Amino acid sequence: MKAATLMIGLAAGMAMATAGVIAMYPDVSRRMMRDSKRALRCGKRAMGQIGSIFG
């Protein structure tokens, strides 16, 4: 039961911190979306290169 309470508290704290940062800096969410798309593309490319090495 303590673990569940801790996890709920951590999730709520992270949500409140994220909401606070977004309220102070509105463009952060757009940057995060852009950067995550870039990271996914780079990750896919890296996985393809690793696969070709071992395949």
C-alpha distance matrix in Angstrom:
0.0 3.8 5.4 5.2 6.4 8.7 10.0 10.8 12.4 14.3 15.5 16.6 18.4 20.1 21.3 22.6 24.4 25.9 27.1 28.6 30.5 31.8 33.0 34.9 36.2 36.7 38.2 35.2 33.7 37.1 37.4 34.0 35.0 38.4 37.0 34.4 37.2 39.4 36.7 36.2 40.0 40.3 37.5 39.2 42.5 41.1 39.5 42.9 44.7 42.5 42.9 46.7 46.7 45.0 46.4
3.8 0.0 3.8 5.5 5.1 6.1 8.6 9.9 10.5 12.2 14.2 15.3 16.3 18.3 19.9 20.9 22.3 24.2 25.6 26.7 28.5 30.1 31.3 32.9 34.3 35.2 36.7 33.5 32.5 36.0 36.0 32.6 34.1 37.3 35.7 33.4 36.4 38.3 35.6 35.5 39.3 39.3 36.7 38.7 41.8 40.2 39.0 42.5 44.1 41.8 42.6 46.3 46.2 44.6 46.3
5.4 3.8 0.0 3.8 5.4 5.0 6.1 8.6 9.8 10.4 12.2 14.1 15.1 16.4 18.3 19.8 20.9 22.4 24.2 25.6 26.9 28.5 30.1 31.6 32.6 33.4 34.6 31.3 30.1 33.5 33.3 29.9 31.2 34.3 32.7 30.2 33.2 35.0 32.2 32.0 35.8 35.8 33.0 35.0 38.1 36.6 35.2 38.7 40.3 38.1 38.8 42.5 42.4 40.9 42.5
5.2 5.5 3.8 0.0 3.8 5.4 5.1 6.1 8.5 9.8 10.6 12.2 14.1 15.3 16.5 18.3 19.9 21.1 22.5 24.2 25.8 26.9 28.4 30.4 31.4 31.8 33.2 30.1 28.6 31.9 32.2 28.8 29.8 33.1 31.9 29.2 32.1 34.3 31.7 31.3 35.1 35.5 32.8 34.6 37.8 36.6 35.2 38.6 40.5 38.4 38.9 42.7 42.9 41.4 42.8
6.4 5.1 5.4 3.8 0.0 3.8 5.5 5.1 6.1 8.6 9.9 10.5 12.1 14.2 15.3 16.3 18.1 19.9 21.0 22.3 24.3 25.7 26.7 28.6 30.0 30.6 32.4 29.4 28.2 31.7 32.0 28.8 30.2 33.5 32.3 30.0 33.1 35.2 32.8 32.7 36.5 36.9 34.5 36.5 39.7 38.5 37.4 40.8 42.6 40.7 41.4 45.1 45.3 44.1 45.5
8.7 6.1 5.0 5.4 3.8 0.0 3.8 5.5 5.0 6.1 8.6 9.8 10.4 12.2 14.2 15.2 16.3 18.2 19.8 20.9 22.4 24.2 25.5 27.0 28.3 29.2 30.7 27.5 26.6 30.1 30.0 26.8 28.5 31.7 30.1 28.0 31.2 33.0 30.5 30.7 34.5 34.5 32.2 34.4 37.4 36.1 35.2 38.7 40.2 38.3 39.3 43.0 42.9 41.8 43.5
10.0 8.6 6.1 5.1 5.5 3.8 0.0 3.8 5.4 5.1 6.1 8.5 9.8 10.5 12.2 14.2 15.3 16.4 18.2 19.9 21.1 22.4 24.2 25.9 26.7 27.3 28.5 25.4 24.1 27.5 27.5 24.1 25.4 28.7 27.3 24.9 28.0 30.0 27.4 27.4 31.2 31.4 29.0 31.1 34.2 33.0 32.0 35.5 37.2 35.4 36.2 39.9 40.1 39.0 40.5
10.8 9.9 8.6 6.1 5.1 5.5 3.8 0.0 3.8 5.5 5.1 6.1 8.5 9.9 10.5 12.2 14.2 15.3 16.4 18.3 20.0 21.0 22.4 24.4 25.6 25.9 27.6 24.7 23.2 26.7 27.2 24.0 25.2 28.7 27.7 25.4 28.4 30.7 28.5 28.4 32.2 32.8 30.6 32.6 35.8 34.9 34.0 37.3 39.2 37.7 38.4 42.0 42.5 41.5 42.8
12.4 10.5 9.8 8.5 6.1 5.0 5.4 3.8 0.0 3.8 5.5 5.1 6.0 8.5 9.8 10.5 12.1 14.1 15.2 16.3 18.3 19.9 20.9 22.6 24.1 24.9 26.7 23.8 22.9 26.6 26.8 23.9 25.6 28.9 27.8 25.9 29.1 31.2 29.0 29.4 33.2 33.5 31.6 33.8 36.9 35.9 35.3 38.7 40.4 38.9 40.0 43.5 43.7 43.0 44.5
14.3 12.2 10.4 9.8 8.6 6.1 5.1 5.5 3.8 0.0 3.8 5.5 5.1 6.1 8.6 9.9 10.5 12.1 14.1 15.3 16.5 18.2 19.8 21.2 22.2 23.2 24.6 21.4 20.6 24.2 24.1 21.0 22.9 26.0 24.6 22.8 26.1 27.9 25.6 26.2 29.9 30.1 28.1 30.6 33.5 32.3 31.9 35.4 36.9 35.4 36.7 40.1 40.3 39.7 41.3
15.5 14.2 12.2 10.6 9.9 8.6 6.1 5.1 5.5 3.8 0.0 3.8 5.4 5.2 6.2 8.6 9.9 10.5 12.2 14.2 15.4 16.4 18.2 20.1 20.9 21.3 22.7 19.7 18.3 21.8 22.2 19.0 20.4 23.8 22.8 20.7 23.8 26.0 24.0 24.2 27.9 28.5 26.6 28.8 31.9 31.1 30.6 33.9 35.7 34.4 35.5 38.9 39.4 38.8 40.2
16.6 15.3 14.1 12.2 10.5 9.8 8.5 6.1 5.1 5.5 3.8 0.0 3.8 5.5 5.1 6.2 8.6 9.9 10.5 12.2 14.3 15.3 16.3 18.5 19.8 20.3 22.2 19.6 18.4 22.1 22.8 20.0 21.5 25.0 24.3 22.6 25.7 28.0 26.3 26.7 30.4 31.1 29.5 31.7 34.7 34.1 33.8 37.0 38.8 37.8 38.8 42.2 42.8 42.3 43.7
18.4 16.3 15.1 14.1 12.1 10.4 9.8 8.5 6.0 5.1 5.4 3.8 0.0 3.8 5.4 5.1 6.1 8.5 9.8 10.5 12.3 14.2 15.2 16.6 18.2 19.3 21.2 18.3 17.8 21.6 21.8 19.2 21.3 24.5 23.4 22.2 25.6 27.4 25.7 26.6 30.2 30.5 29.1 31.7 34.4 33.6 33.6 36.9 38.4 37.4 38.8 42.1 42.4 42.2 43.8
20.1 18.3 16.4 15.3 14.2 12.2 10.5 9.9 8.5 6.1 5.2 5.5 3.8 0.0 3.8 5.5 5.1 6.1 8.5 9.8 10.6 12.2 14.1 15.4 16.2 17.1 18.5 15.4 14.7 18.4 18.4 15.6 17.7 20.9 19.8 18.4 21.8 23.6 21.9 22.9 26.4 26.8 25.5 28.0 30.7 30.0 30.1 33.4 34.9 34.0 35.4 38.6 39.1 38.9 40.5
21.3 19.9 18.3 16.5 15.3 14.2 12.2 10.5 9.8 8.6 6.2 5.1 5.4 3.8 0.0 3.8 5.5 5.1 6.1 8.6 10.0 10.5 12.1 14.3 15.2 15.4 17.2 14.6 13.4 17.1 17.9 15.3 16.9 20.3 19.9 18.5 21.5 23.8 22.6 23.2 26.6 27.5 26.4 28.6 31.4 31.2 31.2 34.2 36.0 35.4 36.6 39.8 40.5 40.5 41.7
22.6 20.9 19.8 18.3 16.3 15.2 14.2 12.2 10.5 9.9 8.6 6.2 5.1 5.5 3.8 0.0 3.8 5.4 5.1 6.1 8.7 9.9 10.4 12.4 14.1 14.9 17.3 15.0 14.5 18.3 19.0 17.0 19.0 22.2 21.8 21.0 24.1 26.1 25.1 26.1 29.4 30.1 29.3 31.7 34.3 34.1 34.3 37.4 39.0 38.4 39.8 42.9 43.6 43.6 45.0
24.4 22.3 20.9 19.9 18.1 16.3 15.3 14.2 12.1 10.5 9.9 8.6 6.1 5.1 5.5 3.8 0.0 3.8 5.4 5.1 6.2 8.6 9.8 10.7 12.1 13.6 15.6 12.8 13.1 16.9 16.9 15.0 17.6 20.4 19.6 19.2 22.6 24.1 23.0 24.5 27.7 28.0 27.4 30.0 32.4 32.0 32.6 35.7 37.0 36.5 38.2 41.1 41.6 41.9 43.5
25.9 24.2 22.4 21.1 19.9 18.2 16.4 15.3 14.1 12.1 10.5 9.9 8.5 6.1 5.1 5.4 3.8 0.0 3.8 5.4 5.2 6.1 8.5 10.0 10.4 11.1 12.7 9.9 9.5 13.3 13.7 11.7 14.0 16.9 16.5 16.0 19.2 21.0 20.1 21.5 24.6 25.2 24.8 27.2 29.6 29.5 30.1 33.0 34.5 34.3 35.8 38.7 39.4 39.8 41.2
27.1 25.6 24.2 22.5 21.0 19.8 18.2 16.4 15.2 14.1 12.2 10.5 9.8 8.5 6.1 5.1 5.4 3.8 0.0 3.8 5.5 5.2 6.0 8.7 9.9 9.9 12.5 10.7 10.2 13.8 15.0 13.6 15.4 18.5 18.7 18.4 21.2 23.2 22.9 24.0 27.0 28.0 27.7 29.9 32.3 32.5 33.1 35.8 37.5 37.5 38.9 41.7 42.6 43.0 44.2
28.6 26.7 25.6 24.2 22.3 20.9 19.9 18.3 16.3 15.3 14.2 12.2 10.5 9.8 8.6 6.1 5.1 5.4 3.8 0.0 3.8 5.5 5.1 6.3 8.6 10.0 12.7 11.1 11.8 15.3 15.9 15.0 17.5 20.0 20.0 20.2 23.2 24.8 24.4 26.0 28.9 29.5 29.4 31.9 34.1 34.1 35.0 37.8 39.2 39.1 40.8 43.5 44.2 44.8 46.2
30.5 28.5 26.9 25.8 24.3 22.4 21.1 20.0 18.3 16.5 15.4 14.3 12.3 10.6 10.0 8.7 6.2 5.2 5.5 3.8 0.0 3.8 5.4 5.2 5.9 8.0 9.9 7.8 9.3 12.6 12.6 12.0 14.8 17.0 16.7 17.4 20.4 21.7 21.4 23.4 26.0 26.4 26.7 29.3 31.2 31.2 32.4 35.1 36.3 36.4 38.3 40.8 41.5 42.3 43.8
31.8 30.1 28.5 26.9 25.7 24.2 22.4 21.0 19.9 18.2 16.4 15.3 14.2 12.2 10.5 9.9 8.6 6.1 5.2 5.5 3.8 0.0 3.8 5.4 5.0 5.1 7.5 6.2 6.7 10.0 11.0 10.7 12.8 15.2 15.7 16.3 18.8 20.5 20.8 22.4 24.8 25.8 26.2 28.4 30.4 30.9 32.0 34.4 35.9 36.3 37.9 40.3 41.3 42.2 43.4
33.0 31.3 30.1 28.4 26.7 25.5 24.2 22.4 20.9 19.8 18.2 16.3 15.2 14.1 12.1 10.4 9.8 8.5 6.0 5.1 5.4 3.8 0.0 3.8 5.7 5.9 9.4 9.3 10.1 12.8 14.2 14.4 16.3 18.5 19.3 20.1 22.4 24.1 24.5 26.1 28.5 29.5 30.0 32.2 34.2 34.7 35.8 38.2 39.7 40.1 41.7 44.1 45.1 46.0 47.2
34.9 32.9 31.6 30.4 28.6 27.0 25.9 24.4 22.6 21.2 20.1 18.5 16.6 15.4 14.3 12.4 10.7 10.0 8.7 6.3 5.2 5.4 3.8 0.0 3.8 6.3 9.2 9.0 11.1 13.5 14.0 14.7 17.2 18.8 19.2 20.6 23.1 24.2 24.6 26.7 28.9 29.5 30.2 32.7 34.4 34.7 36.2 38.6 39.7 40.2 42.1 44.4 45.2 46.3 47.6
36.2 34.3 32.6 31.4 30.0 28.3 26.7 25.6 24.1 22.2 20.9 19.8 18.2 16.2 15.2 14.1 12.1 10.4 9.9 8.6 5.9 5.0 5.7 3.8 0.0 3.8 5.6 5.7 8.4 10.2 10.5 11.7 14.2 15.4 15.9 17.6 19.9 20.8 21.6 23.7 25.6 26.3 27.3 29.7 31.2 31.7 33.4 35.6 36.7 37.4 39.3 41.4 42.3 43.6 44.9
36.7 35.2 33.4 31.8 30.6 29.2 27.3 25.9 24.9 23.2 21.3 20.3 19.3 17.1 15.4 14.9 13.6 11.1 9.9 10.0 8.0 5.1 5.9 6.3 3.8 0.0 3.8 5.5 6.7 8.0 9.6 11.0 12.5 14.0 15.3 16.8 18.5 19.9 21.1 22.8 24.6 25.8 26.9 28.8 30.5 31.4 32.9 34.9 36.3 37.2 38.8 40.9 42.1 43.3 44.3
38.2 36.7 34.6 33.2 32.4 30.7 28.5 27.6 26.7 24.6 22.7 22.2 21.2 18.5 17.2 17.3 15.6 12.7 12.5 12.7 9.9 7.5 9.4 9.2 5.6 3.8 0.0 3.8 5.5 5.3 6.3 8.7 10.1 10.8 12.3 14.3 15.7 16.8 18.3 20.2 21.6 22.7 24.1 26.1 27.4 28.5 30.2 32.0 33.3 34.4 36.1 38.0 39.2 40.7 41.6
35.2 33.5 31.3 30.1 29.4 27.5 25.4 24.7 23.8 21.4 19.7 19.6 18.3 15.4 14.6 15.0 12.8 9.9 10.7 11.1 7.8 6.2 9.3 9.0 5.7 5.5 3.8 0.0 3.8 5.4 5.1 6.1 8.6 9.8 10.3 11.9 14.2 15.2 16.0 18.1 19.9 20.7 21.8 24.0 25.6 26.2 27.8 30.0 31.2 32.0 33.8 35.8 36.9 38.2 39.3
33.7 32.5 30.1 28.6 28.2 26.6 24.1 23.2 22.9 20.6 18.3 18.4 17.8 14.7 13.4 14.5 13.1 9.5 10.2 11.8 9.3 6.7 10.1 11.1 8.4 6.7 5.5 3.8 0.0 3.8 5.4 5.0 6.2 8.7 9.8 10.4 12.4 14.3 15.1 16.4 18.5 19.9 20.6 22.5 24.4 25.4 26.5 28.6 30.2 31.0 32.4 34.6 36.0 37.0 37.9
37.1 36.0 33.5 31.9 31.7 30.1 27.5 26.7 26.6 24.2 21.8 22.1 21.6 18.4 17.1 18.3 16.9 13.3 13.8 15.3 12.6 10.0 12.8 13.5 10.2 8.0 5.3 5.4 3.8 0.0 3.8 5.4 5.2 6.2 8.6 9.9 10.8 12.5 14.2 15.5 17.0 18.6 19.9 21.4 23.0 24.4 25.8 27.5 29.1 30.3 31.7 33.5 35.1 36.4 37.1
37.4 36.0 33.3 32.2 32.0 30.0 27.5 27.2 26.8 24.1 22.2 22.8 21.8 18.4 17.9 19.0 16.9 13.7 15.0 15.9 12.6 11.0 14.2 14.0 10.5 9.6 6.3 5.1 5.4 3.8 0.0 3.8 5.4 5.1 6.0 8.4 9.9 10.5 12.0 14.1 15.4 16.4 17.9 19.9 21.1 22.2 24.0 25.8 27.0 28.1 29.9 31.7 32.9 34.4 35.4
34.0 32.6 29.9 28.8 28.8 26.8 24.1 24.0 23.9 21.0 19.0 20.0 19.2 15.6 15.3 17.0 15.0 11.7 13.6 15.0 12.0 10.7 14.4 14.7 11.7 11.0 8.7 6.1 5.0 5.4 3.8 0.0 3.8 5.5 5.1 5.9 8.5 9.8 10.2 12.0 14.2 15.1 15.9 18.1 19.8 20.5 21.9 24.0 25.4 26.2 27.8 30.0 31.1 32.3 33.4
35.0 34.1 31.2 29.8 30.2 28.5 25.4 25.2 25.6 22.9 20.4 21.5 21.3 17.7 16.9 19.0 17.6 14.0 15.4 17.5 14.8 12.8 16.3 17.2 14.2 12.5 10.1 8.6 6.2 5.2 5.4 3.8 0.0 3.8 5.5 5.2 6.2 8.7 9.9 10.6 12.5 14.4 15.2 16.6 18.6 19.9 21.0 22.7 24.6 25.6 26.8 28.8 30.4 31.6 32.2
38.4 37.3 34.3 33.1 33.5 31.7 28.7 28.7 28.9 26.0 23.8 25.0 24.5 20.9 20.3 22.2 20.4 16.9 18.5 20.0 17.0 15.2 18.5 18.8 15.4 14.0 10.8 9.8 8.7 6.2 5.1 5.5 3.8 0.0 3.8 5.5 5.3 6.4 8.7 10.1 10.9 12.5 14.3 15.7 16.9 18.5 20.1 21.5 23.0 24.5 25.9 27.6 29.1 30.7 31.3
37.0 35.7 32.7 31.9 32.3 30.1 27.3 27.7 27.8 24.6 22.8 24.3 23.4 19.8 19.9 21.8 19.6 16.5 18.7 20.0 16.7 15.7 19.3 19.2 15.9 15.3 12.3 10.3 9.8 8.6 6.0 5.1 5.5 3.8 0.0 3.8 5.4 5.0 6.1 8.6 9.9 10.5 12.0 14.2 15.3 16.2 18.1 19.9 21.0 22.2 24.0 25.7 26.9 28.5 29.5
34.4 33.4 30.2 29.2 30.0 28.0 24.9 25.4 25.9 22.8 20.7 22.6 22.2 18.4 18.5 21.0 19.2 16.0 18.4 20.2 17.4 16.3 20.1 20.6 17.6 16.8 14.3 11.9 10.4 9.9 8.4 5.9 5.2 5.5 3.8 0.0 3.8 5.4 4.9 6.1 8.6 9.8 10.2 12.2 14.2 15.0 16.1 18.2 19.8 20.6 22.0 24.2 25.5 26.7 27.5
37.2 36.4 33.2 32.1 33.1 31.2 28.0 28.4 29.1 26.1 23.8 25.7 25.6 21.8 21.5 24.1 22.6 19.2 21.2 23.2 20.4 18.8 22.4 23.1 19.9 18.5 15.7 14.2 12.4 10.8 9.9 8.5 6.2 5.3 5.4 3.8 0.0 3.8 5.4 5.1 6.3 8.7 9.8 10.7 12.5 14.3 15.3 16.7 18.6 20.0 21.0 22.8 24.6 26.0 26.4
39.4 38.3 35.0 34.3 35.2 33.0 30.0 30.7 31.2 27.9 26.0 28.0 27.4 23.6 23.8 26.1 24.1 21.0 23.2 24.8 21.7 20.5 24.1 24.2 20.8 19.9 16.8 15.2 14.3 12.5 10.5 9.8 8.7 6.4 5.0 5.4 3.8 0.0 3.8 5.4 5.2 6.2 8.5 10.0 10.7 12.3 14.3 15.5 16.7 18.4 19.9 21.4 22.9 24.6 25.3
36.7 35.6 32.2 31.7 32.8 30.5 27.4 28.5 29.0 25.6 24.0 26.3 25.7 21.9 22.6 25.1 23.0 20.1 22.9 24.4 21.4 20.8 24.5 24.6 21.6 21.1 18.3 16.0 15.1 14.2 12.0 10.2 9.9 8.7 6.1 4.9 5.4 3.8 0.0 3.8 5.4 5.1 5.9 8.5 9.8 10.3 12.0 14.1 15.2 16.2 18.0 19.9 21.0 22.4 23.5
36.2 35.5 32.0 31.3 32.7 30.7 27.4 28.4 29.4 26.2 24.2 26.7 26.6 22.9 23.2 26.1 24.5 21.5 24.0 26.0 23.4 22.4 26.1 26.7 23.7 22.8 20.2 18.1 16.4 15.5 14.1 12.0 10.6 10.1 8.6 6.1 5.1 5.4 3.8 0.0 3.8 5.5 5.0 6.1 8.5 9.7 10.4 12.2 14.2 15.1 16.2 18.3 19.9 21.0 21.6
40.0 39.3 35.8 35.1 36.5 34.5 31.2 32.2 33.2 29.9 27.9 30.4 30.2 26.4 26.6 29.4 27.7 24.6 27.0 28.9 26.0 24.8 28.5 28.9 25.6 24.6 21.6 19.9 18.5 17.0 15.4 14.2 12.5 10.9 9.9 8.6 6.3 5.2 5.4 3.8 0.0 3.8 5.4 5.2 6.2 8.6 10.0 10.7 12.5 14.3 15.3 16.7 18.7 20.3 20.6
40.3 39.3 35.8 35.5 36.9 34.5 31.4 32.8 33.5 30.1 28.5 31.1 30.5 26.8 27.5 30.1 28.0 25.2 28.0 29.5 26.4 25.8 29.5 29.5 26.3 25.8 22.7 20.7 19.9 18.6 16.4 15.1 14.4 12.5 10.5 9.8 8.7 6.2 5.1 5.5 3.8 0.0 3.8 5.5 5.1 6.1 8.6 9.9 10.6 12.3 14.1 15.4 16.7 18.6 19.5
37.5 36.7 33.0 32.8 34.5 32.2 29.0 30.6 31.6 28.1 26.6 29.5 29.1 25.5 26.4 29.3 27.4 24.8 27.7 29.4 26.7 26.2 30.0 30.2 27.3 26.9 24.1 21.8 20.6 19.9 17.9 15.9 15.2 14.3 12.0 10.2 9.8 8.5 5.9 5.0 5.4 3.8 0.0 3.8 5.4 5.1 6.1 8.5 9.9 10.4 12.0 14.2 15.3 16.6 17.6
39.2 38.7 35.0 34.6 36.5 34.4 31.1 32.6 33.8 30.6 28.8 31.7 31.7 28.0 28.6 31.7 30.0 27.2 29.9 31.9 29.3 28.4 32.2 32.7 29.7 28.8 26.1 24.0 22.5 21.4 19.9 18.1 16.6 15.7 14.2 12.2 10.7 10.0 8.5 6.1 5.2 5.5 3.8 0.0 3.8 5.5 5.1 6.2 8.7 9.9 10.4 12.3 14.4 15.5 15.7
42.5 41.8 38.1 37.8 39.7 37.4 34.2 35.8 36.9 33.5 31.9 34.7 34.4 30.7 31.4 34.3 32.4 29.6 32.3 34.1 31.2 30.4 34.2 34.4 31.2 30.5 27.4 25.6 24.4 23.0 21.1 19.8 18.6 16.9 15.3 14.2 12.5 10.7 9.8 8.5 6.2 5.1 5.4 3.8 0.0 3.8 5.5 5.1 6.3 8.7 9.8 10.7 12.6 14.6 14.9
41.1 40.2 36.6 36.6 38.5 36.1 33.0 34.9 35.9 32.3 31.1 34.1 33.6 30.0 31.2 34.1 32.0 29.5 32.5 34.1 31.2 30.9 34.7 34.7 31.7 31.4 28.5 26.2 25.4 24.4 22.2 20.5 19.9 18.5 16.2 15.0 14.3 12.3 10.3 9.7 8.6 6.1 5.1 5.5 3.8 0.0 3.8 5.4 5.1 6.2 8.5 9.9 10.7 12.6 13.8
39.5 39.0 35.2 35.2 37.4 35.2 32.0 34.0 35.3 31.9 30.6 33.8 33.6 30.1 31.2 34.3 32.6 30.1 33.1 35.0 32.4 32.0 35.8 36.2 33.4 32.9 30.2 27.8 26.5 25.8 24.0 21.9 21.0 20.1 18.1 16.1 15.3 14.3 12.0 10.4 10.0 8.6 6.1 5.1 5.5 3.8 0.0 3.8 5.4 5.0 6.0 8.6 9.9 10.7 11.5
42.9 42.5 38.7 38.6 40.8 38.7 35.5 37.3 38.7 35.4 33.9 37.0 36.9 33.4 34.2 37.4 35.7 33.0 35.8 37.8 35.1 34.4 38.2 38.6 35.6 34.9 32.0 30.0 28.6 27.5 25.8 24.0 22.7 21.5 19.9 18.2 16.7 15.5 14.1 12.2 10.7 9.9 8.5 6.2 5.1 5.4 3.8 0.0 3.8 5.5 5.0 6.2 8.7 10.1 9.9
44.7 44.1 40.3 40.5 42.6 40.2 37.2 39.2 40.4 36.9 35.7 38.8 38.4 34.9 36.0 39.0 37.0 34.5 37.5 39.2 36.3 35.9 39.7 39.7 36.7 36.3 33.3 31.2 30.2 29.1 27.0 25.4 24.6 23.0 21.0 19.8 18.6 16.7 15.2 14.2 12.5 10.6 9.9 8.7 6.3 5.1 5.4 3.8 0.0 3.8 5.4 5.1 6.3 8.9 9.7
42.5 41.8 38.1 38.4 40.7 38.3 35.4 37.7 38.9 35.4 34.4 37.8 37.4 34.0 35.4 38.4 36.5 34.3 37.5 39.1 36.4 36.3 40.1 40.2 37.4 37.2 34.4 32.0 31.0 30.3 28.1 26.2 25.6 24.5 22.2 20.6 20.0 18.4 16.2 15.1 14.3 12.3 10.4 9.9 8.7 6.2 5.0 5.5 3.8 0.0 3.8 5.5 5.1 6.4 8.3
42.9 42.6 38.8 38.9 41.4 39.3 36.2 38.4 40.0 36.7 35.5 38.8 38.8 35.4 36.6 39.8 38.2 35.8 38.9 40.8 38.3 37.9 41.7 42.1 39.3 38.8 36.1 33.8 32.4 31.7 29.9 27.8 26.8 25.9 24.0 22.0 21.0 19.9 18.0 16.2 15.3 14.1 12.0 10.4 9.8 8.5 6.0 5.0 5.4 3.8 0.0 3.8 5.4 5.3 5.6
46.7 46.3 42.5 42.7 45.1 43.0 39.9 42.0 43.5 40.1 38.9 42.2 42.1 38.6 39.8 42.9 41.1 38.7 41.7 43.5 40.8 40.3 44.1 44.4 41.4 40.9 38.0 35.8 34.6 33.5 31.7 30.0 28.8 27.6 25.7 24.2 22.8 21.4 19.9 18.3 16.7 15.4 14.2 12.3 10.7 9.9 8.6 6.2 5.1 5.5 3.8 0.0 3.8 5.5 5.0
46.7 46.2 42.4 42.9 45.3 42.9 40.1 42.5 43.7 40.3 39.4 42.8 42.4 39.1 40.5 43.6 41.6 39.4 42.6 44.2 41.5 41.3 45.1 45.2 42.3 42.1 39.2 36.9 36.0 35.1 32.9 31.1 30.4 29.1 26.9 25.5 24.6 22.9 21.0 19.9 18.7 16.7 15.3 14.4 12.6 10.7 9.9 8.7 6.3 5.1 5.4 3.8 0.0 3.8 5.7
45.0 44.6 40.9 41.4 44.1 41.8 39.0 41.5 43.0 39.7 38.8 42.3 42.2 38.9 40.5 43.6 41.9 39.8 43.0 44.8 42.3 42.2 46.0 46.3 43.6 43.3 40.7 38.2 37.0 36.4 34.4 32.3 31.6 30.7 28.5 26.7 26.0 24.6 22.4 21.0 20.3 18.6 16.6 15.5 14.6 12.6 10.7 10.1 8.9 6.4 5.3 5.5 3.8 0.0 3.8
46.4 46.3 42.5 42.8 45.5 43.5 40.5 42.8 44.5 41.3 40.2 43.7 43.8 40.5 41.7 45.0 43.5 41.2 44.2 46.2 43.8 43.4 47.2 47.6 44.9 44.3 41.6 39.3 37.9 37.1 35.4 33.4 32.2 31.3 29.5 27.5 26.4 25.3 23.5 21.6 20.6 19.5 17.6 15.7 14.9 13.8 11.5 9.9 9.7 8.3 5.6 5.0 5.7 3.8 0.0
